[in-house]
Amino acid sequence: MSFMLGRTPDPLTLREALPNFSKTTHIFLPINDCRNPSLAEGGSHWSLLVVSVVDGVAFHYDSLSPANKDEAIATTKKLSTLLGKDLQFLDLPDGPQQENSSDCGVFVCVQMKHLLMKKLLLAHDKEKINMSMGGKHLDASHGRREMLRVIEGFRREGERRRSYARRLLRLS
């Protein structure tokens, strides 16, 4: 979605292709630095933009700060137009920083899970949430293992469903 927003001159033309955001409180957008729309595998870095629609704030988490700041600002402006609501951009450079050039995607996934599970879903109604990741240590190796565990769980579930469908076909 962020790639489409970034490459479309008028974001309002995307309304029919995107979900209805009228009852949405938060939008999680991975941001990539690819500037060539013909390269699906383009770009070299990922960061995370979390938009609090209710508060009108876009929080940017970049593990190689400020590598994707310009892309995140541009996406925020386009999303603001699409939502018909002013959004304040807030870069959060105090978050966990990667120590190599290959962990950015893992950082995005782990930060997304942390922000959703440990902050947003645990908050009480009308409570203000501190969206900072400052002081949070992120272990990319652990994140990779967790992602593999989730993928393996989905693979097993798919195999279980296929086995069940085969048994039903044999019985009929």
Solvent accessible surface area in square Angstrom, and as a share of the most:
residue,aa,sasa,rsa
1,M,66,0.29
2,S,14,0.09
3,F,75,0.31
4,M,78,0.35
5,L,0,0.00
6,G,23,0.23
7,R,89,0.32
8,T,24,0.14
9,P,128,0.80
10,D,63,0.33
11,P,6,0.04
12,L,76,0.38
13,T,95,0.55
14,L,22,0.11
15,R,133,0.48
16,E,179,0.80
17,A,76,0.59
18,L,23,0.11
19,P,89,0.56
20,N,124,0.64
21,F,30,0.13
22,S,90,0.58
23,K,191,0.81
24,T,38,0.22
25,T,72,0.42
26,H,43,0.19
27,I,11,0.06
28,F,46,0.19
29,L,6,0.03
30,P,51,0.32
31,I,2,0.01
32,N,22,0.11
33,D,29,0.15
34,C,9,0.05
35,R,167,0.61
36,N,65,0.33
37,P,86,0.54
38,S,96,0.62
39,L,80,0.40
40,A,110,0.85
41,E,140,0.63
42,G,17,0.16
43,G,42,0.40
44,S,93,0.60
45,H,7,0.03
46,W,106,0.37
47,S,1,0.01
48,L,0,0.00
49,L,0,0.00
50,V,0,0.00
51,V,0,0.00
52,S,2,0.01
53,V,18,0.10
54,V,91,0.52
55,D,75,0.39
56,G,8,0.08
57,V,23,0.13
58,A,0,0.00
59,F,25,0.10
60,H,0,0.00
61,Y,3,0.01
62,D,6,0.03
63,S,3,0.02
64,L,72,0.36
65,S,33,0.21
66,P,92,0.58
67,A,57,0.44
68,N,0,0.00
69,K,73,0.31
70,D,101,0.52
71,E,21,0.10
72,A,0,0.00
73,I,49,0.25
74,A,47,0.37
75,T,6,0.03
76,T,4,0.02
77,K,136,0.58
78,K,46,0.20
79,L,0,0.00
80,S,21,0.13
81,T,66,0.38
82,L,8,0.04
83,L,37,0.18
84,G,67,0.65
85,K,76,0.32
86,D,129,0.67
87,L,24,0.12
88,Q,111,0.49
89,F,47,0.19
90,L,68,0.34
91,D,28,0.15
92,L,24,0.12
93,P,82,0.51
94,D,79,0.41
95,G,10,0.10
96,P,14,0.09
97,Q,80,0.36
98,Q,14,0.06
99,E,175,0.78
100,N,71,0.36
101,S,98,0.63
102,S,73,0.47
103,D,13,0.07
104,C,11,0.06
105,G,28,0.27
106,V,12,0.07
107,F,9,0.04
108,V,8,0.05
109,C,57,0.34
110,V,37,0.21
111,Q,3,0.01
112,M,51,0.23
113,K,105,0.45
114,H,35,0.16
115,L,0,0.00
116,L,66,0.33
117,M,96,0.43
118,K,127,0.54
119,K,41,0.17
120,L,23,0.12
121,L,115,0.57
122,L,120,0.60
123,A,31,0.24
124,H,143,0.64
125,D,129,0.67
126,K,187,0.79
127,E,88,0.39
128,K,160,0.68
129,I,53,0.27
130,N,109,0.56
131,M,11,0.05
132,S,33,0.22
133,M,2,0.01
134,G,38,0.36
135,G,87,0.84
136,K,72,0.30
137,H,148,0.66
138,L,14,0.07
139,D,66,0.34
140,A,14,0.11
141,S,61,0.40
142,H,101,0.45
143,G,2,0.02
144,R,98,0.36
145,R,143,0.52
146,E,40,0.18
147,M,65,0.29
148,L,117,0.58
149,R,150,0.55
150,V,63,0.36
151,I,106,0.54
152,E,55,0.25
153,G,36,0.34
154,F,146,0.61
155,R,130,0.47
156,R,151,0.55
157,E,57,0.26
158,G,21,0.20
159,E,66,0.30
160,R,135,0.49
161,R,152,0.55
162,R,120,0.44
163,S,32,0.21
164,Y,111,0.42
165,A,48,0.37
166,R,113,0.41
167,R,121,0.44
168,L,86,0.43
169,L,134,0.67
170,R,178,0.65
171,L,150,0.75
172,S,122,0.79
